[in-house]
Amino acid sequence: MEGLAELAEYRLTAPLVVRFRDLDAFGHVNNAVYATYLEEARVAYLHKVLGRTRPEDYGIIIARVEIDYRSPVVLGDELVAGARVTRLGGASFDMEYKIVEKKSGRLVLDAKSVQVAYDLKEGKVRKLSDEIVDKLREFDHVA
């Protein structure tokens, strides 16, 4: 139950569905699929905190993802992801994630990502808007 206790630290949690197509030849979720699980948690976060529903409204790209795998996941496991912002910068912010198997409380992974504000039309990094900074700061109490 260690993982479930750690999820209590996250104001945003989201259920994840393990699909048959996520499995590899060994019958467990392929390591590359976890980046998609993190994306699902990040999208849920951005929707809840920023009210963003369309990808073109995000104005954010991923610069880095770091995943530490803790235990395997198989078909039938029920997963819950926690996502939170841990650092705000001028043009970027860091997020931290935990994914836990719901029934056992087993920690599946810890991860981090760096998001960068990006102007797709101009093709360049831009400053995070005051609105985004204020909403992220308020939701996760980030300094």
Contacts in CASP RR format, 6 or more apart in sequence:
PFRMAT RR
TARGET T0000
AUTHOR 0000-0000-0000
METHOD contacts of the structure
MODEL  1
MEGLAELAEYRLTAPLVVRFRDLDAFGHVNNAVYATYLEEARVAYLHKVL
GRTRPEDYGIIIARVEIDYRSPVVLGDELVAGARVTRLGGASFDMEYKIV
EKKSGRLVLDAKSVQVAYDLKEGKVRKLSDEIVDKLREFDHVA
1 104 0 8 1.000
1 105 0 8 1.000
2 105 0 8 1.000
2 106 0 8 1.000
2 107 0 8 1.000
3 98 0 8 1.000
3 100 0 8 1.000
3 105 0 8 1.000
3 106 0 8 1.000
3 107 0 8 1.000
4 80 0 8 1.000
4 100 0 8 1.000
4 102 0 8 1.000
4 105 0 8 1.000
6 98 0 8 1.000
6 100 0 8 1.000
6 107 0 8 1.000
7 13 0 8 1.000
7 80 0 8 1.000
7 82 0 8 1.000
7 98 0 8 1.000
7 100 0 8 1.000
9 84 0 8 1.000
10 82 0 8 1.000
10 83 0 8 1.000
10 84 0 8 1.000
10 98 0 8 1.000
11 84 0 8 1.000
11 139 0 8 1.000
11 140 0 8 1.000
12 41 0 8 1.000
12 44 0 8 1.000
12 45 0 8 1.000
12 48 0 8 1.000
12 49 0 8 1.000
12 82 0 8 1.000
12 83 0 8 1.000
12 84 0 8 1.000
12 139 0 8 1.000
13 80 0 8 1.000
13 81 0 8 1.000
13 82 0 8 1.000
13 83 0 8 1.000
14 40 0 8 1.000
14 41 0 8 1.000
14 44 0 8 1.000
14 45 0 8 1.000
14 80 0 8 1.000
14 81 0 8 1.000
14 82 0 8 1.000
14 83 0 8 1.000
15 78 0 8 1.000
15 79 0 8 1.000
15 80 0 8 1.000
15 81 0 8 1.000
15 102 0 8 1.000
16 37 0 8 1.000
16 40 0 8 1.000
16 41 0 8 1.000
16 79 0 8 1.000
16 80 0 8 1.000
16 81 0 8 1.000
16 99 0 8 1.000
17 79 0 8 1.000
18 29 0 8 1.000
18 73 0 8 1.000
18 74 0 8 1.000
18 75 0 8 1.000
18 76 0 8 1.000
18 77 0 8 1.000
18 78 0 8 1.000
18 79 0 8 1.000
20 75 0 8 1.000
22 29 0 8 1.000
22 30 0 8 1.000
22 33 0 8 1.000
23 29 0 8 1.000
23 30 0 8 1.000
23 74 0 8 1.000
23 75 0 8 1.000
24 30 0 8 1.000
27 74 0 8 1.000
27 75 0 8 1.000
28 72 0 8 1.000
28 73 0 8 1.000
28 74 0 8 1.000
29 72 0 8 1.000
29 73 0 8 1.000
29 74 0 8 1.000
31 67 0 8 1.000
31 69 0 8 1.000
34 67 0 8 1.000
34 69 0 8 1.000
34 99 0 8 1.000
34 109 0 8 1.000
34 111 0 8 1.000
35 65 0 8 1.000
35 67 0 8 1.000
37 79 0 8 1.000
37 81 0 8 1.000
37 99 0 8 1.000
38 65 0 8 1.000
38 67 0 8 1.000
38 81 0 8 1.000
38 83 0 8 1.000
38 97 0 8 1.000
38 111 0 8 1.000
38 113 0 8 1.000
40 81 0 8 1.000
41 81 0 8 1.000
41 82 0 8 1.000
41 83 0 8 1.000
41 97 0 8 1.000
41 99 0 8 1.000
42 83 0 8 1.000
42 95 0 8 1.000
42 97 0 8 1.000
42 113 0 8 1.000
42 115 0 8 1.000
44 83 0 8 1.000
45 83 0 8 1.000
45 84 0 8 1.000
45 85 0 8 1.000
45 95 0 8 1.000
46 52 0 8 1.000
46 58 0 8 1.000
46 60 0 8 1.000
47 53 0 8 1.000
48 139 0 8 1.000
49 135 0 8 1.000
49 136 0 8 1.000
49 139 0 8 1.000
50 132 0 8 1.000
50 135 0 8 1.000
50 136 0 8 1.000
52 58 0 8 1.000
56 120 0 8 1.000
59 117 0 8 1.000
59 118 0 8 1.000
59 119 0 8 1.000
59 120 0 8 1.000
60 115 0 8 1.000
60 116 0 8 1.000
60 117 0 8 1.000
60 118 0 8 1.000
61 115 0 8 1.000
61 116 0 8 1.000
61 118 0 8 1.000
62 113 0 8 1.000
62 114 0 8 1.000
62 115 0 8 1.000
62 116 0 8 1.000
63 92 0 8 1.000
63 114 0 8 1.000
63 115 0 8 1.000
63 116 0 8 1.000
64 112 0 8 1.000
64 113 0 8 1.000
64 114 0 8 1.000
65 111 0 8 1.000
65 112 0 8 1.000
65 113 0 8 1.000
66 111 0 8 1.000
66 112 0 8 1.000
66 113 0 8 1.000
67 109 0 8 1.000
67 110 0 8 1.000
67 111 0 8 1.000
68 109 0 8 1.000
68 110 0 8 1.000
68 111 0 8 1.000
69 108 0 8 1.000
69 109 0 8 1.000
70 106 0 8 1.000
70 107 0 8 1.000
70 108 0 8 1.000
70 109 0 8 1.000
70 110 0 8 1.000
71 101 0 8 1.000
71 106 0 8 1.000
71 107 0 8 1.000
71 108 0 8 1.000
73 79 0 8 1.000
73 101 0 8 1.000
73 108 0 8 1.000
77 101 0 8 1.000
77 102 0 8 1.000
77 103 0 8 1.000
78 101 0 8 1.000
78 102 0 8 1.000
78 103 0 8 1.000
79 99 0 8 1.000
79 100 0 8 1.000
79 101 0 8 1.000
79 102 0 8 1.000
79 108 0 8 1.000
80 99 0 8 1.000
80 100 0 8 1.000
80 102 0 8 1.000
81 97 0 8 1.000
81 98 0 8 1.000
81 99 0 8 1.000
81 100 0 8 1.000
82 97 0 8 1.000
82 98 0 8 1.000
82 99 0 8 1.000
83 95 0 8 1.000
83 96 0 8 1.000
83 97 0 8 1.000
84 95 0 8 1.000
84 96 0 8 1.000
84 97 0 8 1.000
84 140 0 8 1.000
85 93 0 8 1.000
85 94 0 8 1.000
85 95 0 8 1.000
85 96 0 8 1.000
85 136 0 8 1.000
85 139 0 8 1.000
85 140 0 8 1.000
85 142 0 8 1.000
86 94 0 8 1.000
86 95 0 8 1.000
86 96 0 8 1.000
86 112 0 8 1.000
86 140 0 8 1.000
86 142 0 8 1.000
87 93 0 8 1.000
87 94 0 8 1.000
87 142 0 8 1.000
88 128 0 8 1.000
88 133 0 8 1.000
88 136 0 8 1.000
88 137 0 8 1.000
88 142 0 8 1.000
88 143 0 8 1.000
89 128 0 8 1.000
90 127 0 8 1.000
90 128 0 8 1.000
91 116 0 8 1.000
91 117 0 8 1.000
91 125 0 8 1.000
91 126 0 8 1.000
91 127 0 8 1.000
91 128 0 8 1.000
92 114 0 8 1.000
92 115 0 8 1.000
92 116 0 8 1.000
92 117 0 8 1.000
92 128 0 8 1.000
93 114 0 8 1.000
93 115 0 8 1.000
93 128 0 8 1.000
93 136 0 8 1.000
93 142 0 8 1.000
94 112 0 8 1.000
94 113 0 8 1.000
94 114 0 8 1.000
94 115 0 8 1.000
95 112 0 8 1.000
95 113 0 8 1.000
95 114 0 8 1.000
95 115 0 8 1.000
96 110 0 8 1.000
96 111 0 8 1.000
96 112 0 8 1.000
97 109 0 8 1.000
97 110 0 8 1.000
97 111 0 8 1.000
97 112 0 8 1.000
97 113 0 8 1.000
98 107 0 8 1.000
98 109 0 8 1.000
98 110 0 8 1.000
98 111 0 8 1.000
99 107 0 8 1.000
99 108 0 8 1.000
99 109 0 8 1.000
99 111 0 8 1.000
100 106 0 8 1.000
100 107 0 8 1.000
100 108 0 8 1.000
101 108 0 8 1.000
116 125 0 8 1.000
117 125 0 8 1.000
117 126 0 8 1.000
117 127 0 8 1.000
117 128 0 8 1.000
117 129 0 8 1.000
117 132 0 8 1.000
118 124 0 8 1.000
118 125 0 8 1.000
118 126 0 8 1.000
119 125 0 8 1.000
119 126 0 8 1.000
136 142 0 8 1.000
137 143 0 8 1.000
END
